[in-house]
């Protein structure tokens, strides 16, 4: 008997979901590299132009990986339905479509740094099995009327099995996507025995924080620290086998194990990190207490040649960042970080070792899951985001933000507390001013400054009259630079402009 369109669509969903689930399972059992969902997602991220990346971050923020995962499942489900319907037409187009999808996933796996030819066999085998299964399930029904009743029973059983396969297979894929994008701890992420720092970070005095409800905490908890990177799946790094290779324009190559790094004289430092994709007034910024080895220590050990001007840091997943040599060798706390707020690095923040450099946006400095440092020249090497149109150097621009009051709030006339944070890493904030309705700038009160490498809280008490009002803020650095009013987007080296909040006072 003829297969209905609904049955064909269900067949496509069941076979495709089961095939992908089988490929994920085989990949993890064999330990050959990334699964098809991860490989395709990483390939998509690598191919994403800057404007689309910024749009995704603007729309989804730090949930961009989850959004990508959901998008992959939706697209996969659509193609699975299309394959089932095509195969229902008594052609092999549906099976061919599944085979093509398997080849695409195999190619994406092949080119991954943790992939290769050997890693492609699970997805190819699973794709072939899925194509054959689709042909078998949707083959023409027998024409013998005497078998009609038996065929109906067979078809009913098929529908039941296909329904279970569709739900089960897509559940496996969806669960994998959620687990990957959500930053599940890596297999090797055992707690590290962090040493007592040879140079501890200063204690935070009460005067460095303002007691204002709604104001962003001065220290960002690990769980609340923003995460923006190119990894769809948090890399699994074995601390026992991890090494850092320092090479390139050096007198001698240096290879450092994790135990050797932990045995060094480590330093602690409070450092604010900021993403280049942070819009004016955005939340892609955080302040933490980092523990690590100064990068200049290993560079001095390697002996940097005079013709070098850049260090290209590479992650285990292939990401790279181009950092000016001078910011890694001056007196700032540029660290090979192993600790964050008193614990080992969380997996999603670079376990076991990442780079932290005050004063630079993360895309040119904050490489997570660090694998190597290549001492080189800007004229000879490019990095992940500079290959995609971003500036090769990314100094953080002075900026400020209003945290309270929030926009679109109705306030009561009288004293209104306006407060927020300002930052100019490795320069420091000297002053913050607030402007009401385009009037004169008024000085805000600043909390004490613990370090020029951290943000600074501020507060302004406003005698608010009834009506609609706009609030603006600007910062001035210790070097005299005043935050510009000129509006610029995040591409190619960070956004500029003044943060404005609209309020209604009654």
C-alpha positions in Angstrom: 0.0 0.0 0.0 1.1 3.6 -0.7 3.1 5.5 1.9 1.5 8.7 3.0 3.4 12.0 3.0 3.2 12.1 6.8 4.7 8.6 7.0 7.5 9.6 4.6 8.2 12.7 6.6 8.3 10.7 9.8 10.6 8.2 8.1 13.0 10.9 7.1 13.0 12.3 10.6 13.5 8.9 12.2 16.3 7.7 9.9 18.2 11.0 9.9 17.9 11.5 13.7 19.0 7.9 14.3 21.9 8.2 11.8 23.2 11.4 13.5 22.7 9.9 16.9 24.6 6.8 15.8 27.4 8.9 14.4 27.7 10.9 17.7 27.8 7.6 19.6 30.4 5.9 17.4 32.6 9.0 17.5 32.6 9.1 21.3 33.2 5.3 21.6 36.0 5.4 19.1 37.5 8.7 20.4 38.3 9.7 16.9 37.5 13.4 17.1 34.4 15.7 16.8 31.0 14.4 16.1 29.0 15.6 13.1 26.9 18.2 15.0 30.1 19.7 16.5 32.0 19.6 13.3 29.3 21.3 11.2 28.7 23.9 13.9 32.4 24.8 14.2 32.6 25.0 10.4 29.6 27.4 10.3 31.2 29.5 13.0 34.5 29.7 11.1 32.7 30.7 7.9 30.5 33.3 9.7 31.2 36.9 8.5 31.8 39.6 11.1 28.4 41.2 10.5 26.5 37.9 11.1 28.6 37.2 14.2 27.7 40.6 15.7 24.1 40.2 14.8 24.0 36.8 16.6 25.7 38.3 19.7 23.3 41.3 19.6 20.3 39.1 19.4 21.3 36.2 21.7 24.2 37.5 23.8 26.1 34.7 25.5 23.4 32.3 24.4 24.6 32.5 20.8 25.9 28.9 21.0 22.6 27.6 22.2 20.8 29.5 19.4 23.2 28.0 16.8 22.5 24.5 18.2 18.8 25.0 18.0 19.1 26.3 14.5 21.1 23.2 13.5 18.4 20.9 14.8 15.7 22.9 13.0 17.6 22.8 9.7 18.4 19.1 10.2 14.8 18.3 10.8 13.7 20.2 7.7 16.2 18.4 5.5 15.2 15.1 7.1 11.6 15.7 6.2 12.6 16.7 2.6 14.6 13.5 2.3 11.7 11.4 3.3 9.3 13.1 0.9 11.8 12.8 -1.9 12.3 9.1 -1.3 8.5 8.6 -1.3 8.5 9.7 -4.9 10.1 6.3 -5.7 13.5 7.8 -6.6 16.8 7.7 -4.7 16.8 11.5 -4.2 16.1 11.2 -0.5 18.9 8.7 0.0 21.2 10.8 -2.0 20.4 13.9 0.1 21.2 12.0 3.3 24.5 10.8 1.7 25.4 14.4 0.7 24.7 15.6 4.2 27.0 12.8 5.5 29.7 13.9 3.1 29.3 17.6 4.2 29.7 16.6 7.9 32.7 14.4 7.0 34.4 17.3 5.3 33.7 19.5 8.2 35.2 16.8 10.5 38.2 16.4 8.2 39.3 20.0 8.4 39.0 20.4 12.2 42.3 20.7 14.1 41.0 17.8 16.3 39.6 15.9 13.3 41.4 14.4 10.3 40.7 11.5 7.9 40.4 8.9 10.6 37.7 10.9 12.3 35.4 10.8 9.3 34.5 7.1 9.3 31.7 7.3 12.0 29.7 9.9 10.1 30.3 8.2 6.7 29.3 4.8 8.0 26.2 6.2 9.8 25.3 8.3 6.7 25.4 5.2 4.5 23.4 3.2 7.0 20.8 6.0 7.1 20.5 6.2 3.3 20.0 2.4 3.0 17.5 2.4 5.8 15.5 5.2 4.1 15.4 3.3 0.8 14.3 0.1 2.7 11.6 1.8 4.7 10.0 3.6 1.8 10.4 0.9 -0.9 7.2 0.3 -3.0 4.6 -1.7 -1.2 3.6 -5.2 -2.7 0.6 -5.2 -5.1 -0.7 -8.6 -4.0 -4.2 -7.8 -2.5 -3.9 -10.9 -0.3 -1.1 -9.2 1.6 -2.8 -5.9 2.1 -3.8 -6.6 5.7 -0.3 -7.9 6.6 1.2 -4.8 4.9 -1.0 -2.5 6.9 0.2 -4.2 10.1 3.8 -3.9 8.9 3.2 -0.3 8.0 1.7 0.4 11.4 4.7 -1.2 13.1 7.0 0.9 10.9 5.2 4.0 11.9 5.6 3.2 15.5 9.3 2.4 15.2 9.9 5.5 13.0 8.1 7.7 15.5 10.2 6.3 18.3 13.3 6.6 16.1 12.5 10.2 15.2 11.9 11.2 18.8 14.8 9.2 20.2 17.3 10.3 17.4 16.4 13.9 17.6 16.5 13.8 21.4 20.0 12.4 21.2 21.0 15.2 18.8 19.2 17.9 20.7 20.6 16.7 24.0 24.1 16.7 22.5 23.6 20.2 21.1 22.4 21.5 24.5 25.2 19.7 26.3 27.9 21.0 23.9 26.6 24.6 23.7 26.0 24.8 27.4 29.6 24.3 28.3 29.6 20.9 30.0 32.8 20.3 32.0 35.4 18.5 30.1 36.4 15.0 30.8 39.8 16.0 32.0 38.6 18.9 34.1 39.7 17.6 37.5 40.2 20.2 40.2 43.7 21.6 40.2 45.9 22.0 43.3 46.5 25.7 42.8 49.5 27.0 44.7 49.6 30.0 47.0 50.5 32.9 44.8 54.0 34.3 45.3 52.4 37.8 44.7 48.8 37.8 45.9 46.2 40.3 44.6 45.4 43.2 46.9 42.4 42.8 49.2 39.4 44.7 48.0 38.6 47.5 50.4 35.0 48.5 51.1 35.7 51.9 49.6 36.2 50.2 46.1 32.5 49.2 46.0 29.3 51.2 46.2 26.3 50.0 48.1 23.7 50.8 45.3 20.9 48.3 44.6 21.0 47.2 41.0 24.7 48.2 40.5 26.8 45.6 38.8 29.0 43.8 41.5 32.7 44.9 41.4 33.7 41.3 41.3 32.0 39.1 38.7 31.3 35.5 39.9 32.6 32.8 37.6 29.0 31.6 36.8 28.1 35.2 35.7 31.2 35.9 33.7 30.4 36.5 30.0 31.5 33.8 27.5 32.1 34.7 23.9 34.4 32.5 21.8 34.4 30.4 18.6 34.0 27.0 20.3 30.6 25.4 19.8 31.8 22.5 22.1 34.0 23.2 25.1 37.3 21.5 24.3 38.2 18.6 26.4 41.8 19.1 27.6 43.6 16.5 29.6 45.7 18.3 32.3 48.1 15.4 32.5 49.1 15.6 28.8 48.7 19.4 28.4 51.8 21.3 27.3 52.5 24.9 26.2 55.0 25.2 23.3 56.8 28.5 22.8 58.5 28.8 19.4 59.1 31.0 16.4 61.4 33.9 16.5 63.2 32.8 19.7 66.6 31.7 20.6 65.4 28.4 22.0 62.1 26.5 22.0 60.4 26.1 25.4 57.8 23.4 26.3 56.1 23.8 29.6 53.9 21.1 31.3 51.0 22.0 33.6 52.9 20.7 36.6 55.9 22.9 35.7 53.7 25.9 35.2 52.1 25.4 38.6 55.5 25.1 40.3 56.5 28.6 39.1 56.1 31.8 41.1 52.5 32.6 40.2 51.0 36.0 40.7 47.4 37.1 41.3 45.8 40.2 39.7 42.4 41.8 39.5 41.8 42.3 35.7 38.7 43.4 33.8 38.1 41.7 30.5 36.0 43.1 27.7 34.8 41.6 24.4 35.2 43.6 21.3 31.6 42.8 20.4 30.4 44.7 23.5 28.0 47.4 22.3 27.9 50.8 24.1 26.2 50.0 27.4 26.6 46.3 26.8 27.2 43.5 29.3 30.0 41.6 27.6 32.5 42.6 30.3 33.5 41.2 33.7 36.1 41.7 36.5 37.8 38.7 38.2 40.8 37.8 40.3 43.2 35.8 38.0 46.1 33.6 39.0 48.9 32.8 36.6 52.4 33.0 35.4 53.5 36.3 33.7 53.8 35.7 29.9 57.0 37.7 29.9 58.6 35.0 32.1 58.3 32.3 29.4 59.2 34.7 26.7 62.4 35.7 28.5 63.2 32.0 28.9 62.8 31.5 25.2 64.8 34.5 24.3 62.8 36.7 21.9 64.6 37.9 18.8 64.9 41.6 18.0 62.9 41.3 14.8 59.7 40.0 16.5 56.8 42.3 17.2 53.8 39.9 17.8 52.9 36.7 19.6 50.4 34.4 18.0 48.6 32.4 20.6 46.8 29.3 19.5 44.1 27.2 21.2 43.7 23.5 21.1 40.7 24.0 18.8 42.5 26.1 16.3 41.6 29.6 17.3 44.4 32.1 17.2 45.0 35.7 18.5 47.6 38.2 17.5 49.0 40.1 20.5 51.5 42.9 20.3 54.8 41.8 21.8 55.2 44.9 23.8 52.1 44.4 25.9 53.3 40.9 26.9 56.8 42.1 27.9 56.0 45.4 29.8 55.1 45.6 33.5 51.4 44.8 33.1 50.0 41.6 34.5 49.7 39.7 31.2 49.2 36.1 32.5 49.1 32.5 31.5 46.1 32.1 33.8 45.3 28.9 35.7 42.9 30.3 38.3 39.8 32.5 38.4 38.4 34.0 41.6 40.2 31.4 43.8 39.4 28.3 41.8 40.8 26.6 38.7 39.5 28.0 35.4 36.0 26.7 34.6 36.0 24.6 31.4 34.1 27.3 29.4 36.7 29.9 30.5 39.7 28.0 29.2 40.7 25.1 31.6 43.4 24.4 32.2 45.3 27.5 30.9 44.3 30.7 29.1 45.8 34.0 28.3 44.7 37.2 30.1 46.0 40.6 29.0 44.8 43.8 30.6 44.1 46.6 28.1 43.3 44.5 25.0 40.0 43.1 23.7 39.8 39.4 24.0 39.9 38.7 20.3 43.5 39.7 20.2 44.6 38.4 23.5 42.4 36.2 25.7 43.0 32.8 24.0 41.3 30.0 26.0 42.5 26.3 26.1 46.0 27.5 25.2 48.3 25.2 23.3 51.1 27.3 21.9 52.7 30.8 21.6 54.4 31.6 18.4 56.7 34.6 18.5 56.4 36.2 15.1 55.7 39.4 13.2 52.5 41.1 12.2 53.8 41.2 8.6 54.2 37.4 8.6 51.2 36.0 10.4 47.5 36.8 10.8 45.0 35.5 13.4 41.5 34.1 13.4 39.5 37.4 13.5 42.0 39.5 11.6 41.5 37.1 8.7 37.8 38.1 8.9 38.3 41.8 8.7 39.0 42.9 12.3 41.9 45.1 13.3 45.1 43.2 14.1 45.6 45.3 17.3 42.7 45.7 19.7 43.3 48.1 22.6 40.3 48.5 24.8 38.5 51.9 24.3 37.6 54.0 27.3 33.9 53.5 28.1 31.2 53.8 30.7 27.7 52.4 31.4 24.6 53.3 33.4 23.4 50.3 35.4 20.7 52.2 37.4 18.1 53.4 36.7 17.2 50.9 34.0 15.7 52.2 30.8 11.9 52.5 30.4 11.4 52.8 34.1 9.0 55.2 35.8 10.7 57.0 38.6 9.4 59.2 41.5 10.3 62.8 41.5 13.0 63.8 44.0 16.4 62.3 44.5 17.2 59.6 42.0 20.4 57.5 42.3 22.2 57.1 38.9 25.1 54.6 39.0 27.2 52.4 36.9 30.7 51.3 35.9 33.5 52.8 33.8 36.7 51.3 32.4 39.9 52.0 30.6 42.0 49.0 31.3 45.7 49.7 32.0 45.0 53.4 31.9 42.5 53.7 34.7 39.5 56.0 35.3 40.1 59.5 36.6 36.6 61.0 36.3 33.0 60.2 35.3 30.4 62.8 34.4 26.7 62.6 33.9 24.5 64.7 31.6 20.8 65.2 32.0 18.7 66.1 28.9 21.8 67.3 27.0 22.6 69.9 29.6 26.0 70.5 31.2 28.2 67.7 32.4 28.0 67.0 36.2 30.8 65.2 38.1 29.8 61.8 39.5 31.3 60.3 42.7 33.8 57.6 42.2 34.5 54.5 44.3 38.2 54.1 45.1 40.4 52.6 42.4 42.0 49.3 43.3 43.9 49.0 40.0 44.1 50.7 36.6 43.4 47.3 35.1 39.9 47.1 36.6 36.7 48.9 36.1 35.5 51.6 38.5 32.1 52.1 40.0 30.5 55.6 40.1 27.3 57.2 41.4 25.5 60.5 40.8 22.5 61.7 42.9 20.0 63.6 40.7 17.2 65.8 41.9 14.8 64.6 39.3 11.8 66.8 38.2 8.7 65.3 36.6 8.8 64.6 32.9 10.6 62.5 30.3 14.4 62.7 30.6 17.5 61.3 29.0 20.6 60.4 31.0 24.1 60.1 29.5 27.5 59.2 31.0 31.1 59.7 29.9 34.4 58.7 31.4 37.9 60.4 31.5 41.1 58.4 31.8 44.2 59.1 33.8 45.9 60.0 30.6 43.4 62.8 30.0 41.4 61.0 27.2 37.7 61.8 27.3 35.3 59.2 26.1 34.1 60.2 22.6 30.5 60.9 21.6 31.2 59.7 18.1 29.1 56.6 17.4 31.0 53.6 15.9 29.9 50.0 15.7 32.0 47.1 17.1 33.7 46.4 13.8 36.7 46.5 13.3 38.1 47.4 16.7 35.3 48.1 19.2 32.3 50.4 19.6 32.3 54.0 20.7 29.7 56.5 21.7 27.9 57.5 25.0 25.5 55.2 26.8 22.1 56.8 27.1 19.1 55.8 29.2 15.6 57.2 28.8 13.4 57.5 31.9 10.0 58.9 33.0 9.7 60.8 36.2 6.3 61.3 37.9 
